[in-house]
């Protein structure tokens, strides 16, 4: 896992982070001096269950997946996170969590040591307010996810995941919205908490109906309204 210091990408990421709004640039430059860029290969773990969380991260390039794995090898994928997203787990506690975080593709991560980030936040208390709001939104998302697992059918969960990816990360192209992530059917099965064969059948149906187009593992949403309607069908 190679790393680099003094990268201009570090300061750019810190300046664009809403947690640091209103803080003097000179102070942010001091914080940037403690940060480094860590590079992870595809399928390399950033951390695994039981490991202490020692850094606050920001994804500079690539994609990571946060998941829970059982002793039998079953995996519950909670989320995929992309460039520009921050991961502040370590600032709240350094206790091990029962989660793992893995690079899905080659990924560069800005890393700030936990102690340096806490000292900086203690001197700039407004950061804690931003982190509180961030964590509240994260908790709301997890509760929504648990509700979906408990009560919604697979096709609604799958549609909701694809709509989220299209709305938050998609690029407008002729005929619809292209999701930039390269997603296999297994990826979508993990993210929607379903089996690959069932996900395959649903995706084929939506493709036949013209809702989706698949271009070399990149999905184009041709009819976002129809897909959103599918996500709202909460019958079992």
C-alpha positions in Angstrom: 0.0 0.0 0.0 2.1 3.0 -1.2 1.5 6.5 0.0 2.5 10.0 -0.8 2.7 13.3 1.1 2.3 16.9 0.0 0.0 16.1 -2.8 -2.0 19.1 -4.1 -5.0 16.8 -4.1 -4.9 16.8 -0.3 -5.5 20.5 0.0 -8.1 20.5 -2.7 -10.1 17.8 -0.9 -9.9 19.6 2.4 -11.0 22.9 0.9 -14.0 21.2 -0.7 -15.1 19.4 2.5 -18.1 21.1 4.1 -16.9 20.1 7.6 -14.2 22.8 7.3 -16.4 25.7 6.1 -15.4 29.0 7.6 -12.0 27.8 8.9 -9.0 29.9 7.9 -7.0 28.6 5.0 -3.7 28.8 6.9 -5.1 26.5 9.6 -6.3 24.1 6.9 -2.9 24.0 5.4 -1.5 22.9 8.8 -4.1 20.0 8.8 -3.1 19.1 5.2 0.5 18.8 6.4 -0.5 15.9 8.6 -2.4 14.1 5.8 -1.1 11.6 3.2 -2.5 9.8 0.1 -2.7 6.1 0.4 -3.1 3.9 -2.6 -5.1 0.6 -2.5 -5.3 -2.1 -5.2 -8.6 -3.5 -6.4 -10.0 -5.9 -3.7 -7.5 -4.7 -1.1 -8.9 -4.1 2.4 -8.6 -0.7 3.9 -9.7 -2.2 7.2 -11.3 -5.4 8.3 -13.6 -6.3 11.3 -11.7 -6.1 14.6 -9.1 -3.6 13.4 -8.7 -0.3 15.2 -9.7 2.7 13.1 -6.7 5.0 13.0 -7.4 7.5 10.2 -10.2 9.7 8.8 -10.5 9.1 5.1 -11.6 10.9 2.0 -11.9 9.0 -1.4 -9.8 10.9 -4.0 -10.2 8.4 -6.8 -11.8 5.0 -7.1 -14.6 3.2 -5.3 -14.8 1.4 -1.9 -17.4 -0.9 -0.4 -18.5 -1.1 3.2 -20.0 -4.4 4.3 -20.6 -6.9 7.1 -19.3 -10.5 6.6 -20.3 -13.5 8.6 -18.0 -16.3 9.7 -19.6 -18.5 7.0 -18.5 -16.0 4.3 -22.0 -14.4 3.8 -21.7 -10.7 2.9 -24.1 -7.8 3.5 -23.0 -4.8 1.5 -24.1 -1.6 3.1 -22.9 1.0 0.6 -20.5 1.8 -2.2 -18.7 5.2 -1.8 -17.1 7.2 -4.5 -14.6 10.0 -5.0 -15.3 13.1 -2.9 -16.9 11.2 0.0 -15.5 11.4 3.5 -15.3 8.5 6.0 -15.0 9.9 9.6 -15.5 6.6 11.6 -12.3 7.0 13.5 -13.1 10.4 14.9 -15.9 9.1 17.1 -14.1 6.1 18.4 -11.0 4.0 17.8 -12.8 0.8 19.0 -13.0 -1.9 16.3 -16.2 -2.1 14.3 -17.8 -5.2 12.9 -17.4 -3.8 9.4 -15.0 -4.0 6.6 -14.0 -1.5 4.0 -12.5 -2.7 0.7 -11.4 -1.1 -2.5 -13.6 -2.3 -5.4 -11.2 -0.8 -7.9 -7.8 0.9 -7.7 -8.4 3.6 -5.1 -6.6 6.7 -3.7 -7.6 7.8 -0.2 -6.6 10.9 1.7 -5.8 9.8 5.2 -5.6 12.1 8.3 -4.4 10.5 11.6 -7.1 10.3 14.2 -5.2 12.2 16.8 -4.4 15.1 14.5 -8.0 15.3 13.4 -9.3 15.3 16.9 -6.8 18.0 18.0 -7.8 20.1 15.0 -11.5 19.7 15.7 -11.0 20.6 19.4 -9.6 23.9 18.2 -12.4 24.4 15.6 -15.6 23.1 17.4 -17.8 23.9 14.4 -16.4 20.7 12.9 -18.3 18.7 15.5 -21.6 20.3 14.5 -21.0 19.3 10.8 -20.0 15.8 11.9 -23.1 15.5 14.0 -25.3 16.4 11.0 -23.3 14.0 8.8 -23.8 11.2 11.2 -27.5 11.9 11.6 -27.9 11.6 7.9 -25.9 8.4 7.8 -28.0 6.9 10.6 -31.2 7.8 8.7 -29.9 6.1 5.6 -29.1 2.9 7.6 -32.6 2.9 9.1 -34.1 3.3 5.7 -31.9 0.4 4.5 -33.1 -1.8 7.4 -36.7 -1.0 6.6 -36.2 -2.0 3.0 -34.6 -5.4 4.0 -37.4 -6.1 6.5 -40.4 -5.1 4.4 -39.7 -4.4 0.7 -39.4 -7.0 -2.1 -36.2 -7.4 -4.0 -37.3 -5.6 -7.1 -38.1 -2.5 -5.0 -34.7 -2.7 -3.3 -32.9 -3.1 -6.6 -34.8 -0.3 -8.2 -34.1 2.0 -5.3 -30.3 1.3 -5.4 -30.2 2.0 -9.2 -32.2 5.2 -8.9 -29.9 6.3 -6.1 -26.8 5.7 -8.2 -28.3 7.4 -11.2 -29.5 10.5 -9.3 -26.3 10.9 -7.1 -23.6 9.9 -9.6 -25.1 9.5 -13.0 -24.1 11.4 -16.2 -26.6 12.6 -18.7 -26.2 10.8 -22.1 -28.4 10.4 -25.1 -31.4 8.4 -24.1 -31.0 8.6 -20.3 -28.6 8.6 -17.4 -25.4 6.6 -17.4 -24.1 5.2 -14.1 -20.3 5.6 -14.1 -19.5 2.7 -11.9 -18.8 -0.6 -13.6 -21.4 -2.9 -11.9 -21.7 -6.6 -12.3 -25.0 -8.5 -11.5 -23.2 -9.8 -8.4 -22.5 -6.2 -7.3 -26.1 -5.3 -7.7 -27.2 -8.5 -5.9 -24.9 -7.6 -2.9 -26.1 -4.0 -2.8 -29.8 -5.0 -3.0 -29.5 -7.9 -0.6 -30.7 -10.5 -3.1 -29.5 -13.5 -5.1 -27.8 -13.1 -8.4 -30.3 -15.3 -10.4 -33.3 -13.3 -9.1 -31.5 -10.0 -9.8 -30.6 -11.2 -13.3 -34.3 -12.0 -14.0 -35.4 -8.6 -12.9 -32.7 -6.7 -14.8 -33.7 -8.7 -18.0 -37.3 -7.7 -17.5 -36.4 -4.1 -17.2 -34.1 -4.3 -20.2 -36.8 -5.9 -22.3 -39.2 -3.1 -21.2 -36.7 -0.4 -22.2 -36.2 0.9 -18.7 -32.5 0.0 -18.6 -29.7 -0.5 -21.2 -26.5 -2.4 -20.4 -23.3 -1.2 -22.0 -20.3 -3.3 -20.9 -21.4 -3.5 -17.3 -22.3 0.2 -17.3 -26.1 0.7 -16.8 -28.0 3.5 -18.6 -31.3 4.3 -17.0 -33.6 5.1 -19.9 -36.8 5.7 -17.9 -36.0 7.0 -14.4 -39.7 7.5 -13.7 -40.6 3.9 -14.4 -37.7 2.7 -12.2 -38.7 5.1 -9.4 -42.2 3.6 -9.6 -40.7 0.1 -9.3 -38.9 1.2 -6.1 -42.2 2.3 -4.6 -44.0 -1.0 -5.0 -43.6 -2.2 -1.4 -45.8 -5.3 -1.6 -44.3 -8.6 -0.5 
